[in-house]
Amino acid sequence: SWLLSAHLAAIAFGLGTAMGAVIITSQLAAGIERVGAVAGLVQLFRSIGAALGTALAGLALFGYVNVSGEMPLETLNVFISQTGDNLDAAIALDRSQADVISSGFRVLFITIAIFPAVGALLAGSLPMKRLT
């Protein structure tokens, strides 16, 4: 839908503009003698974070659904693989299954929100150095 596309575009714009600030902040904290190494490390950890973040997101969602015991994982797998843009498949879920999926995504997004908060706290504690 257009609303989802608008939200994703806003998120992408925000993340894209923030990466420059992340790299500059890291370089300022490291000093002139380590600028190249820090830029490489930022990119390395960004890639590692993307891979681990995807795995942790799946773990949080599927783990919640599995622990709740209200929906077999096979049902969730079928739902995710067959739904896509097909709203009829999503509507075919009964109310309890929809509630479990909704609660699972709530847990997922709360889990995801913790990481930027910790990152912001860590970034705020970095000592600043001027590049000369």
Phi, psi and chi 1 to 4 in degrees:
 res  aa     phi    psi   chi1   chi2   chi3   chi4
   1 SER       -  161.1   86.0      -      -      -
   2 TRP   -67.8  -31.1   69.4  -90.5      -      -
   3 LEU   -66.3  -43.2 -173.2   58.0      -      -
   4 LEU   -63.2  -41.9  177.0   62.0      -      -
   5 SER   -61.9  -39.6  -61.7      -      -      -
   6 ALA   -65.7  -40.8      -      -      -      -
   7 HIS   -64.8  -44.0  -77.8   96.1      -      -
   8 LEU   -64.7  -37.5  -69.5  175.1      -      -
   9 ALA   -65.0  -40.5      -      -      -      -
  10 ALA   -64.8  -41.1      -      -      -      -
  11 ILE   -64.8  -45.4  -70.2  168.7      -      -
  12 ALA   -61.9  -41.2      -      -      -      -
  13 PHE   -62.9  -44.2  179.0   76.7      -      -
  14 GLY   -63.7  -44.6      -      -      -      -
  15 LEU   -66.7  -38.8  -70.4  174.5      -      -
  16 GLY   -64.0  -41.5      -      -      -      -
  17 THR   -75.3  -26.8   55.2      -      -      -
  18 ALA   -74.2  -28.8      -      -      -      -
  19 MET   -61.7  -37.1  -86.2  -44.6  -63.5      -
  20 GLY   -61.1  -42.9      -      -      -      -
  21 ALA   -65.8  -36.6      -      -      -      -
  22 VAL   -64.0  -45.8  167.8      -      -      -
  23 ILE   -65.3  -45.4  -68.4  172.0      -      -
  24 ILE   -63.1  -43.5  -64.6  -63.6      -      -
  25 THR   -61.0  -42.3  -57.7      -      -      -
  26 SER   -64.8  -41.8  -58.0      -      -      -
  27 GLN   -66.6  -38.7  -70.5  172.9  -16.7      -
  28 LEU   -65.3  -37.0  -72.5  173.2      -      -
  29 ALA   -70.5  -31.4      -      -      -      -
  30 ALA   -84.1  -31.3      -      -      -      -
  31 GLY    97.7  163.5      -      -      -      -
  32 ILE   -63.5  -32.5 -169.1   75.9      -      -
  33 GLU   -72.8  -14.7   62.3  -81.4   -7.1      -
  34 ARG  -122.5   19.4  -65.0 -173.1 -147.9  126.0
  35 VAL   -59.1  -47.4  168.7      -      -      -
  36 GLY   -65.0  -43.3      -      -      -      -
  37 ALA   -63.6  -40.4      -      -      -      -
  38 VAL   -67.8  -40.8  167.7      -      -      -
  39 ALA   -61.0  -41.3      -      -      -      -
  40 GLY   -65.4  -40.9      -      -      -      -
  41 LEU   -65.7  -38.0  -77.5  172.9      -      -
  42 VAL   -60.1  -45.2  166.2      -      -      -
  43 GLN   -66.1  -40.6 -171.4   60.5   32.5      -
  44 LEU   -60.3  -50.0  170.7   71.2      -      -
  45 PHE   -70.2  -27.2  -74.7  114.4      -      -
  46 ARG   -65.3  -42.6 -175.0  174.5  160.9 -152.2
  47 SER   -67.6  -43.4  -61.1      -      -      -
  48 ILE   -62.8  -42.0  -69.8  171.0      -      -
  49 GLY   -62.7  -38.1      -      -      -      -
  50 ALA   -65.2  -41.7      -      -      -      -
  51 ALA   -68.6  -47.5      -      -      -      -
  52 LEU   -68.9  -35.5  -71.1  177.8      -      -
  53 GLY   -62.5  -40.7      -      -      -      -
  54 THR   -64.5  -43.4  -56.6      -      -      -
  55 ALA   -65.1  -42.8      -      -      -      -
  56 LEU   -67.1  -34.9  -71.8  174.0      -      -
  57 ALA   -63.6  -45.6      -      -      -      -
  58 GLY   -63.0  -39.9      -      -      -      -
  59 LEU   -63.2  -43.0  179.3   66.6      -      -
  60 ALA   -64.6  -45.5      -      -      -      -
  61 LEU   -66.8  -54.6  176.1   61.2      -      -
  62 PHE   -68.6  -34.0  -77.1   91.9      -      -
  63 GLY   -64.1  -43.0      -      -      -      -
  64 TYR   -62.8  -46.6  177.1   83.1      -      -
  65 VAL   -62.6  -40.1  170.4      -      -      -
  66 ASN   -67.4  -43.3 -169.1   32.6      -      -
  67 VAL   -69.6  -35.2  168.5      -      -      -
  68 SER   -63.4  -30.6   72.7      -      -      -
  69 GLY    70.9    3.3      -      -      -      -
  70 GLU   -88.3  -12.0  -63.4  178.2   32.3      -
  71 MET  -145.3  126.2  173.4 -173.4  -83.5      -
  72 PRO   -64.0  145.7  -12.7   21.4      -      -
  73 LEU   -59.7  -31.4  -72.8  178.8      -      -
  74 GLU   -61.1  -37.5  -65.2   78.9   21.4      -
  75 THR   -65.2  -42.0  -55.2      -      -      -
  76 LEU   -65.8  -41.4 -178.1   61.0      -      -
  77 ASN   -58.8  -45.3  -75.5  -26.9      -      -
  78 VAL   -64.6  -42.2  169.0      -      -      -
  79 PHE   -59.6  -47.9  171.2   74.8      -      -
  80 ILE   -66.5  -41.7  -70.2  173.5      -      -
  81 SER   -74.2  -28.0   64.9      -      -      -
  82 GLN  -101.6  -17.9  -68.1  179.6   -7.1      -
  83 THR   -74.0  -68.4  -56.7      -      -      -
  84 GLY    51.6 -121.5      -      -      -      -
  85 ASP   -93.7    5.6  -71.2  -26.3      -      -
  86 ASN   -83.6   95.6 -176.8    0.0      -      -
  87 LEU   -69.0  -24.7  -67.3  179.5      -      -
  88 ASP   -61.5  -37.7  -67.1  -26.5      -      -
  89 ALA   -67.4  -37.5      -      -      -      -
  90 ALA   -69.2  -37.2      -      -      -      -
  91 ILE   -70.1  -26.0  -66.8  170.0      -      -
  92 ALA   -69.5  -15.1      -      -      -      -
  93 LEU   -67.6  144.5  -71.1  175.0      -      -
  94 ASP   -79.0  170.3   65.0   27.5      -      -
  95 ARG   -61.6  -39.7 -172.7   67.8 -173.2  156.9
  96 SER   -67.3  -38.1   65.8      -      -      -
  97 GLN   -66.5  -41.5  -69.7  175.3  -31.5      -
  98 ALA   -63.5  -38.3      -      -      -      -
  99 ASP   -65.0  -39.8  -72.3  -17.0      -      -
 100 VAL   -64.4  -44.6  169.3      -      -      -
 101 ILE   -64.2  -43.4  -69.0  174.6      -      -
 102 SER   -61.2  -44.7  176.9      -      -      -
 103 SER   -64.8  -38.3  -63.9      -      -      -
 104 GLY   -62.0  -42.6      -      -      -      -
 105 PHE   -69.4  -31.6  -84.2  102.2      -      -
 106 ARG   -62.0  -47.2 -171.4  173.1  -60.4  113.3
 107 VAL   -61.3  -41.4  168.2      -      -      -
 108 LEU   -58.5  -49.7  169.5   66.0      -      -
 109 PHE   -70.0  -32.7  -70.1  128.5      -      -
 110 ILE   -66.1  -42.1  -70.7  169.8      -      -
 111 THR   -60.6  -44.4  -57.2      -      -      -
 112 ILE   -65.5  -35.8  -70.0  171.9      -      -
 113 ALA   -68.1  -22.4      -      -      -      -
 114 ILE   -66.5  -38.5  -68.7  169.9      -      -
 115 PHE   -65.0  -46.4  -69.2   99.7      -      -
 116 PRO   -64.5  -32.3  -15.0   21.5      -      -
 117 ALA   -64.4  -44.4      -      -      -      -
 118 VAL   -65.0  -41.4  170.2      -      -      -
 119 GLY   -61.6  -40.1      -      -      -      -
 120 ALA   -65.6  -39.8      -      -      -      -
 121 LEU   -63.8  -43.1  -70.4  172.3      -      -
 122 LEU   -65.9  -41.4  -68.3  173.5      -      -
 123 ALA   -63.9  -36.3      -      -      -      -
 124 GLY   -68.5  -19.4      -      -      -      -
 125 SER   -91.7   -3.0   68.1      -      -      -
 126 LEU   -71.1  137.6  -71.4  174.7      -      -
 127 PRO   -75.7  141.8   25.1  -31.0      -      -
 128 MET   -97.6  137.8  -63.0  -60.6  -73.0      -
 129 LYS  -128.0  143.8  -64.5  179.3 -176.9  176.8
 130 ARG   -83.8  138.0  -67.5  -92.8  179.9 -140.0
 131 LEU   -78.2  128.4  -67.9  176.7      -      -
 132 THR  -122.1      -   55.8      -      -      -
